[in-house]
Structures are given as structure tokens and as C-alpha cells.
Amino acid sequence: MENHQTPAMDEDVVIVASTRVMCEGSGGALGHPRTYLDMGSDSSVTCKYCDRVFKLDPKAAPGGHH
């Protein structure tokens, strides 16, 4: 029997307009502490608690702060 693995398509990805984001997790009381993330010169960042990925919208204004 072959074991076919599918790439993680249910990855939690959030498109954002800023290189600095905040993540509170999900699930109410089962979430995680509020965490602030900075992409630096990258176009994405991953939360170390919940693995949620924040990707910068390619149409975002330079500087990305609103």
C-alpha cells in the first residue's frame, strides 16, 4: 500500500499590509499570549506558538505601517 502525503494545504496564512503584526492565536482561552512579530526584510513571518504564517501583501505600501 502506498503512502501519499499531501502538502499542508490547511496552513493558517494571513495576508497583511504591514511588516509588523500581532498574533493572539485562536481558540479563545486556549489561544496563546499576545505576540508581536516583525518580518524585518522578509515578506513573511511565522508565529512561534501557533505556526500561523503572516505574509506581506505584495500591494502593500512601502513601510507597511497603517
N, C-alpha and C positions, 0 to 999 in steps of 0.2 A: 504494500500500500504506500503510495507516495504522500509526502507531507508538503502541501503547498502553503506557503506563508504569504500573506498579503501585506504589503507595506502599510504602516499605520496611517490609515485614512481618517481616523477619528481624532487625530491630533487636535488639541484645542488651540486654534490660531486666531489671534485678534489683530486686525489691521488698525493701525493707529496713525495719528498725524503728528506725533511728537517723538523725539528720541528718548524722552524721559517719561516713564509710565509707572503706574501704581497697580499692584495686584493684591487682592484680598482672598484669592482662592474662590471656592464656591462651596455650596452646601451649608450655608448659614453657620451655625455653631461648629460644624465640622470643617470649616474653612481653615485658613492659616493666618498668622499675623500679617497685618498690612505691610507690604514690602515695596520699596521704591527701587526701580531698575533704570539703568542708564545704558543705552546702546553704544555710547561712545561714537566711534567712526563706523561701526557696523550698521546694518539695516535691519537687524533683529536682535532680540534678547529673550532668554528663556528663564522663567521663574524657577528658582532652586527648590521651592517647596512643592509646587503642583505640576511642573513641567509645561505650563501654559506658555505658548510662544507668542510674542508680540512682534509684528512685522510692520516696518515703516511703510506707509502708503507712498508709492512712487510719485504721486501727485502732490505730496505734502510740500508746504513752503519751506525754503531753506531755513534752518534753525529749528523748525518744527515746534516752536512753543506757542501755545494759544492762551 
